[in-house]
Amino acid sequence: MTILIRKDMRVIVQGITGTQGREHSKLMLDYGTNIIAGVTPGKEGQKVHGVPVFDSVMNVIRNLGEVDASVLFVPAPFAYDAIIEAINYGIRLLVVITEGIPVHDAMKAVSYAKLRGCTIVGPNTPGVISPKERVKLGIMPADAFSEGKIALISRSGTLTYEISMALKKEGFGTSITVGIGGDPITGLDFVDVLNMLRDDEDTEAIVLVGEIGGDAEERAARYICETKYPKPVVAFVAGRTAPPGKRMGHAGAIISGNVGRIETKEKAFEEAGVPVAKVPWEVPSLIKNSLCR
């Protein structure tokens, strides 16, 4: 079974009546995601694309029963409360699309989720998609992905789609794509997802899409090396021309002193035996070479 998500999982959308929640709920439904309800305080009784809306997660559970996952489009000032509510009502997977959540709120939410045995994808993530299961939780464009044996783990959104399209063009589909999020604090990191994929029968090789800022890539390289990771991994790191001290797109994509530089990330991958693409469209050829070894 594909990691994180499965075809029959019961999904809710918190913030479903907002512009983004409404639009992407339709696209998720069209893809095959089983959205059973939406949540927006004060909007109970409405329907969005045929999906009933409730005032609270509590009311969803009382009326419809257990929920497996929630996709959150809740505005940043209210996102922490929405995350905690979902965790408290036993939802085990939370995909937090919201960008700009205060770092302190994100730290508290991620810590509480781990304490309660819940998984947070994000914040500031494009989500998760599995072509095999026909489930997507988030905003990834479905036509960029086809079924296959390559897993994508990414800190970026747009680059993920570009690399997936490049793989698709060369005959490589994806088993799962996980956007871990571009904020400084995220629920999952590269190591977490690599560990999930270690024994996944649906995945033959993995692409890591990193970017400047932080040390997530270095930690992933160390994990791959120290655990003698059993599957081929290739990488691409964005931000080659980024000037130090200037944030590039994501809140986490910033070079500070010698921390977060692209040179250290690429060197760490290369020392771990992970081939690094210099441009996104090199990824398929690196995958092909890795699988032929």
N, C-alpha and C positions, 0 to 999 in steps of 0.2 A: 504493500500500500504506500502511496506517495506520502512523504513526510508532511506534517502540519495540517493538511487539508484532505478531505475525502468528499466524494460526490454527494452523499446523502446527508451531509452535515447541515444542521439547522442554524441559520444565520439571521442576525438582526442588524439594522443600520441605525446607529444613534446619530441624530441630526439629519434624518431622512427628508425633512420638509424644506431644508435650505436648498439653495441653487445647486451646489455641488452634490449634496446628498441625493437630491431628486434625479439629477442627470446621470450620475454614476450608478445609482440603484437600477435604473432602466438597463444600462449596459451590462451590469452584473447579471440581472435576470435574463437578458437575451442570451448571455453566454451559457447559462444553465445553473447558476448559483441558486440555491434554495433559500431565498429570503422569506422568512415567515412573518416578520413584523418590523416596524420602524418605531423609533422613540423620539419624540419631541415634546417637552413639557408644554401643556396648554393646547395641544393639537389632537388629543385623544378623540377617536370617532372618525377622523379623516382617513382617506386612503390615498396612497401614492403608487401609481401603476398597479392598482389592485391589491397593494400590500396594506394591511391595517396598521394604523398609527396609535401608539399608546403614550400616556404621559410619563411613564417610568418603566425601567427594566422590571421592577417588581410586578407591575401590572401585566407585562408580557408573560412572565413566568406563571403568574396566577391563572391567566386565561389560556395560555397555549402550551405550558409545560417547559421542559428543559431546552436550553439554548447552548449550542456548541461554540459559536463565534460571534463576535461583534465587530463591525466596521464603523469607525468613528469619524464623522465629519463635523464634530462639535467645535465651535470657535475656541481659540486658544485660552481665553480667560476662564472658560467653563469646562475645559477638557479634563482637568484633574478630577473634578467631582464626577464627571461621567465615567472615567476610567475606574475610579474607586467603586462606584455603584455597580458596574458590570462585574468587577472582581468579587464584590460582596455577595452577588447573587449566583456565583458559581460558574461564570462563563470562563472557559479555560484558555481561549485564544482571543486576543484583542489586536486588531489591526488599526493602528492610530494614524490616520492620514494627516491630521492636523499639523500645520507648520507654526512655529513661533511659540510653542508652549514654554513658559519660563523654565530655565534649567533646574531650579530648585523643585518645581512641581514634577518635572520629569524624573528627577532622582528619587523623590518620594514614591511616585507611582511605580517605577521599575522595582524598587526595593520591596514595596508591598506586594507586588505581583509575584515576585520570587518567593516571598514568605508564604503566600497562599497557593503556590504551585501552579500559577497561571503564566502564560507566555504572552509578552507584548512584542508585536512587530512594529517598529517605529519608535518614537513619533517621526513625523515628516517622511513617511514612506509612500511609495506608489502602490505597495501591497504585495500580494502573493497570487500567483496564477499557476494552475496545472492543466495543460491541454488534455492530458489523459483523463483526468477526473472531470473535465469541463466545469471547473470551479475557478472563479477569480474573486478575490476579496480586495477591492481597491480600485485604482484608476488606470491600470495598465491597459493599453490598447490591444484588444484580442487578436487583431489581424497581424500583429508583429510576432506571434508565437504559434509554433506548430509542434505536434507531439514528437518526442524523441527521447534520447538518453543523456542529454547534456543538462546539467544543473547550472543555473546562473544565480550568483549571490552578489548583490550590488549595493553600494552606498549612493549610487546615482539613479535618477529616473530616466531621463532622455537617453543617456548612453546605454542603459539596459536595453531599451527598445532598438537602438541602432545596432547593437551587437547581436541581439536576437534575430534581427532581420538579416544580418550578414551570415549568421549561422544557417538560417532557413534557406537562404539563396544557395548555399553550398551543400544542402541536403541534410543538415543537422537540425533536429528538433530539440525541444527542451522537455525534461521531465518535470521540473519545478523551477520557478523563478521567485526569489525572495529579495525584496527591497528592504534592506535592514534599516534604512533611514539615514538622513544626512545631518541630523542634529548631534551635538557633542555627547548626549546621553541617549542610548537606545536600549531597548529590551533585549534584542539579540545582536550578537556581533558575528564576524566571520567564523570564529572558532566554534561558536554554538551550532551554527548551521552545518559546518564541515563535519562536526561530530555526529549530527543527525543523519548526514548523507553517507557516513562511513560504510554502513552495511545495507544501504538502500539498493535493492535489486533493480530499481527502475533507472538508476543513474550509473553511467559508465565513466564520465569525466565531468570536471567542474571548472567553471569560469568565475574568477573573482574580479569584480569591477570596483576598484578602489579610487581614491582621490587624495589630494593633499590634505594635511591636517590630521592631528591625533596619531595614534600608533596602532590602529586596528590591523593594518596590513603587516606590520612587523610582527605582531602577536600571532597572526595567521601563519606567517612564514615559519616562525619558531615552532608552532604546533605541528605543522606539516613535517618539518625536519625531525623533531624530537619523537614523534609518534610513528615515524616511517609510514606516512599516510598511504593507503593501498591503492588509491585511484589517481589517475593523471589530473593535474591541476595546472591551468594557465591563468595569467593575470593581465589586466590592463589598469594602469594608474593614470587618472586624469589630473591635469593641472601643471603640465610641463612648463608653461610660460607664465605661471602665476607669480606675481611679485610678493616678496615676504611682507607680512603684516596686513595684507589686504584680503578680506573675506571674499571667496569666489563662489557665489551661488548659495551653497549650504552654510548653515551656521557652524558646522564642524570643519569646513574646508578652509582652514586658515593656517599659514605657516607662522610659527612664533619662535624666533631664534633658530636653533637647529632641529627643532621638533616639527615633524610633519612634512619634511621636505621630500620631494619625489625621488631624489637620488637615494635616500636611505631606504625608502620603500622598495624601489626596484632592486637595490643591492641585496636586501633581505630576501626577496623572492628568489633571485638568481642563486644566492648561496644555499637556499633550500631546494634547489633543483626545479624551480617553477619558471617556465619560460614566460617572458614578459613581452607583450605586444607594444610597439611604439605608437601605433594608431589602431583604432577599433577594428578596421576591416582586416587586420592581420590575424585576428583571433581564430577564425576558422582554419587557417593553414597550420597554426600552432596546435590546435585540437587534433587535426588530422595526423600531424607528425607524432603527437603524444600517444595516440591510440595505436599507431603502427609500431611502437617500440616493443 
